[in-house]
């Protein structure tokens, strides 16, 4: 018996066929080429088309409010990947939109959410700071009360998609004297306010992210999410979703782990290298190394929850160099370069893998989270070693 497939009803099969046709029409070779060149992982025309056709609303809303059924949600996720839909900005938007719905004032919800579902409003994550590392609770960006509003000063690193977004989900410090988790306030900050400056940064895999500067930015009180100095409560939901620490529904109709989408680049590289070397390989060591890479890949793709997030990112880092070595010197040529051994799949994996290990926090941070919250091993001790007296 094949346990990997769900028998689709006629209606669900028709939904799949229509979704595949629709995506093939709007996600063209030109869209994919432009996305590789810009590194944006976003295309406004595609995004607006998805909104106009109701796909964004179907993905955002729960089933009892007109959203996709569980099976159609899974179909949609897989068809988006098949078509290589530029998706990152929608990924951040949908996380933030849920917090806006839960913690935003009614007038803010009415202003923002309908335009999220039409595709005209996108939102990014204003978390990391230039000197803050993965501990975003050490936030130094200050928000100071000024009459009926606030004045914000500071900067954020790695605000991916900011140049294509209308709002940022901004963590600020509103009480520097308080303990760090009691000093935070979240804003849904409009990015067109005076004093906001967005500068692009290119990562090693060719993606674009941003550093965003906030200089005496004045924002109305209505853009505060939740209570002042209780921003951690607002932030926890999106953080848990980004970390893969959210319990899955036990029907199997979701990714096993949060990094499964990124794991697809690893699968593509293994398949491409295997296809390239298989017809000519007569070296047992090459076959062993290729098999070892494939086995590690399959194990990581089958690892659930936050464990899978670590396993997938670590495996990408480990097998990328092996795949390039197996494919030979021509594997150093990037995608769509004449003469590339595997159409650039392993070369891209090699450049992408280090970033997969820092998204949402470094692998070391996630290992500490597993140690503390799953294995109950306590917090790490970073104090200097004692010296003998």
NORCORLIN-V307806 format. One record per residue. D_LAST is the distance of its C-alpha to the last C-alpha in whole Angstrom. Layout:
((D_LAST) (D_LAST))
This chain:
((69) (67) (64) (64) (67) (68) (72) (73) (76) (78) (77) (74) (75) (77) (74) (72) (75) (75) (72) (72) (75) (74) (70) (72) (74) (72) (69) (71) (70) (70) (67) (65) (65) (65) (62) (60) (61) (60) (57) (57) (58) (60) (64) (66) (69) (68) (66) (69) (71) (69) (69) (73) (73) (71) (68) (65) (67) (67) (63) (62) (64) (64) (66) (68) (68) (70) (67) (67) (67) (64) (66) (68) (64) (63) (66) (65) (62) (63) (66) (64) (61) (65) (66) (63) (63) (61) (59) (55) (56) (58) (55) (53) (56) (57) (53) (53) (57) (56) (53) (56) (58) (56) (54) (57) (59) (63) (64) (61) (62) (66) (65) (63) (63) (67) (66) (63) (66) (68) (66) (66) (63) (59) (56) (53) (49) (47) (43) (41) (40) (39) (36) (35) (35) (36) (34) (38) (36) (35) (38) (39) (42) (44) (47) (48) (51) (54) (57) (58) (56) (52) (51) (49) (47) (45) (45) (44) (44) (46) (48) (51) (54) (54) (57) (59) (58) (59) (56) (53) (50) (48) (45) (44) (41) (43) (41) (37) (36) (36) (34) (35) (37) (39) (39) (42) (46) (48) (51) (54) (54) (57) (57) (60) (59) (58) (55) (54) (54) (53) (52) (53) (50) (51) (48) (48) (51) (53) (53) (53) (50) (50) (48) (49) (49) (50) (51) (52) (53) (55) (56) (58) (56) (58) (56) (53) (52) (51) (50) (48) (44) (44) (45) (42) (45) (48) (45) (44) (48) (48) (44) (45) (48) (46) (44) (46) (45) (48) (50) (53) (56) (57) (60) (59) (60) (57) (55) (52) (49) (49) (49) (52) (54) (52) (52) (55) (55) (53) (56) (58) (56) (56) (60) (61) (59) (60) (64) (63) (62) (64) (67) (66) (63) (63) (60) (58) (55) (56) (57) (54) (52) (54) (55) (51) (51) (53) (52) (49) (51) (52) (49) (48) (51) (51) (48) (48) (46) (43) (42) (45) (44) (41) (43) (46) (44) (42) (45) (47) (44) (44) (47) (49) (48) (49) (53) (53) (52) (55) (57) (57) (57) (60) (57) (56) (59) (58) (61) (64) (64) (67) (66) (62) (62) (61) (62) (59) (57) (54) (54) (54) (51) (49) (49) (49) (46) (43) (44) (45) (41) (41) (43) (42) (39) (37) (37) (33) (34) (36) (34) (32) (35) (36) (32) (32) (36) (37) (35) (33) (29) (28) (27) (24) (21) (20) (17) (15) (12) (9) (6) (4) (0))
